[in-house]
Amino acid sequence: MTIRDIPFMTMEGNETSLAAFDGKALLIVNVASRCGLAPQYATLETLQKQYGERGLQILGFPSNQFLQELGSNDAIKEYCSTTYGITFPIFDRVRVNGRHEHPLYTELKKTADADGKAGKVQWNFEKFLVTPAGEVHRFRPRTVPDAPAVIAAIEASLPS
C-alpha cells in the first residue's frame, strides 16, 4: 500500500483516498477553524484558484488535536464556506499525532522539514506537498502557504 491508497473519510461519511486525485500535486494541510493561523485558509484558497487548473489540489484535514477546531463537520463546513469561501475539499476530522493518529499522517510525518526534522506535527496548518510522483515536501505551520519555498515546490511539481 502506498500513501495514495490510505483510506480516509469525507465530511459526508464516504471513504476515499489520495488516489482519487491521481496525477495532481496535493497540498495536504491540517486545519483548525479557531486557530490564530486560520487566515491561512484565504491563502490556500488563492493557491487553489491560481494553480488548480495546472494540477494542484489543496486538501484540508480538520484536527481538534490542539483544541482549536469546531465541534462538528457541519460547523466546520459552514465556517470554511462563509468565512473564507473555501472551494477545496475539507475532509472528516483526524488525529495527526499520538496513539490514535490517522495512518495518512503516520506516513506524512516520516518526511523531514527544511531543517531535517521529521516527527510530530507541531501545530495546526502544517503543510505536506505530495507530488504526482509521490515525493513529499514538508512545511511547518508558520510557513505561509505562499512562501517562496512552498511556491517553488508547487511549481516544480506541476507540468510546465
C-alpha positions as CSV (number, residue, x, y, z in Angstrom):
1,M,0.0,0.0,0.0
2,T,1.3,3.5,-0.9
3,I,0.4,6.8,0.7
4,R,-2.1,7.3,-2.1
5,D,-4.0,4.1,-1.1
6,I,-4.6,5.0,2.6
7,P,-8.3,5.4,3.2
8,F,-9.9,8.4,4.9
9,M,-13.4,9.8,5.2
10,T,-15.1,12.7,3.5
11,M,-17.2,15.0,5.7
12,E,-20.2,13.3,4.2
13,G,-19.0,9.9,5.5
14,N,-17.8,8.4,2.3
15,E,-14.4,6.6,2.1
16,T,-11.8,7.9,-0.3
17,S,-8.0,8.2,-0.6
18,L,-5.4,10.3,-2.3
19,A,-5.7,8.0,-5.3
20,A,-8.9,9.9,-6.1
21,F,-6.6,12.8,-7.0
22,D,-4.1,10.9,-9.1
23,G,-1.9,13.0,-11.4
24,K,-2.3,16.1,-9.2
25,A,0.1,17.7,-6.8
26,L,-1.6,17.6,-3.4
27,L,-1.1,20.2,-0.7
28,I,-2.4,18.5,2.5
29,V,-3.0,20.8,5.5
30,N,-4.3,20.0,9.0
31,V,-6.7,22.9,9.5
32,A,-8.4,24.3,12.6
33,S,-11.1,27.0,12.5
34,R,-10.4,28.7,15.8
35,C,-6.6,28.8,15.3
36,G,-4.7,32.1,15.1
37,L,-3.3,30.7,11.8
38,A,-6.8,30.2,10.3
39,P,-6.2,33.2,8.0
40,Q,-4.0,30.8,6.0
41,Y,-7.3,29.4,4.7
42,A,-7.6,32.5,2.5
43,T,-4.1,32.0,1.0
44,L,-4.8,28.3,0.5
45,E,-7.9,29.2,-1.4
46,T,-5.9,31.7,-3.5
47,L,-3.4,29.0,-4.4
48,Q,-6.2,26.6,-5.3
49,K,-7.6,29.1,-7.7
50,Q,-4.2,30.1,-9.1
51,Y,-2.8,26.6,-9.6
52,G,-5.8,24.3,-9.7
53,E,-6.1,24.2,-13.4
54,R,-2.4,23.3,-13.7
55,G,-2.9,20.3,-11.4
56,L,-2.7,21.5,-7.7
57,Q,-5.3,20.3,-5.3
58,I,-5.5,21.6,-1.7
59,L,-6.8,19.1,0.8
60,G,-7.9,20.2,4.3
61,F,-7.9,17.8,7.2
62,P,-9.5,19.3,10.3
63,S,-8.0,18.3,13.6
64,N,-9.0,19.1,17.1
65,Q,-5.8,17.8,18.4
66,F,-4.7,21.3,19.5
67,L,-8.2,22.1,20.8
68,Q,-8.9,24.7,18.2
69,E,-11.5,23.1,15.9
70,L,-15.2,23.4,15.8
71,G,-17.4,20.6,17.2
72,S,-19.0,19.2,14.0
73,N,-18.4,18.7,10.3
74,D,-21.4,20.9,9.6
75,A,-20.0,23.7,11.7
76,I,-16.6,23.4,10.0
77,K,-18.1,23.4,6.5
78,E,-20.2,26.4,7.3
79,Y,-17.2,28.3,8.8
80,C,-14.9,27.5,5.8
81,S,-17.5,28.5,3.2
82,T,-18.9,31.6,4.9
83,T,-15.6,33.0,6.4
84,Y,-13.1,32.1,3.6
85,G,-15.2,31.0,0.6
86,I,-13.3,27.7,0.5
87,T,-13.8,25.6,-2.6
88,F,-11.2,22.9,-2.0
89,P,-12.2,19.7,-0.1
90,I,-12.3,19.6,3.6
91,F,-12.4,16.1,5.0
92,D,-13.6,14.4,8.2
93,R,-11.6,15.3,11.4
94,V,-8.4,13.3,12.0
95,R,-5.8,13.0,14.7
96,V,-2.4,14.0,13.5
97,N,-0.2,12.8,16.4
98,G,-0.3,10.1,19.0
99,R,-1.5,6.6,19.5
100,H,-4.7,7.2,17.5
101,E,-3.3,9.3,14.7
102,H,-4.6,8.7,11.2
103,P,-2.4,6.4,9.1
104,L,-2.1,9.1,6.4
105,Y,-0.4,11.4,9.0
106,T,1.8,8.5,10.2
107,E,3.2,8.3,6.7
108,L,3.4,12.1,6.0
109,K,5.3,12.7,9.3
110,K,8.1,10.5,8.1
111,T,9.1,13.4,5.9
112,A,11.6,15.9,7.3
113,D,11.1,19.6,7.1
114,A,13.7,22.1,5.7
115,D,15.7,21.8,8.9
116,G,15.9,18.0,8.6
117,K,13.4,17.3,11.3
118,A,10.7,14.7,10.9
119,G,8.2,13.5,13.5
120,K,5.2,15.1,15.2
121,V,3.0,17.8,13.6
122,Q,3.9,20.9,15.6
123,W,0.6,22.8,15.3
124,N,-2.4,23.5,13.0
125,F,-1.7,24.4,9.4
126,E,1.3,22.1,8.9
127,K,1.6,21.6,5.2
128,F,2.7,18.5,3.2
129,L,3.1,18.7,-0.6
130,V,2.7,15.3,-2.2
131,T,3.9,15.4,-5.9
132,P,2.3,13.4,-8.6
133,A,5.4,11.2,-8.5
134,G,4.9,10.6,-4.7
135,E,7.6,12.8,-3.3
136,V,6.7,14.6,-0.1
137,H,7.8,18.1,1.0
138,R,7.0,19.3,4.5
139,F,6.4,22.9,5.6
140,R,5.8,23.8,9.2
141,P,2.7,25.8,10.4
142,R,4.3,29.3,10.4
143,T,5.5,28.9,6.9
144,V,2.7,30.6,5.0
145,P,1.2,28.8,2.0
146,D,2.6,31.3,-0.5
147,A,6.1,31.4,1.0
148,P,8.8,31.2,-1.8
149,A,9.8,27.7,-0.7
150,V,6.2,26.4,-0.9
151,I,5.6,28.1,-4.3
152,A,8.9,26.7,-5.7
153,A,7.9,23.2,-4.6
154,I,4.5,23.5,-6.1
155,E,5.8,25.0,-9.4
156,A,8.4,22.2,-9.6
157,S,5.7,19.5,-9.2
158,L,3.3,20.8,-11.8
159,P,3.5,20.3,-15.6
160,S,5.1,23.3,-17.5
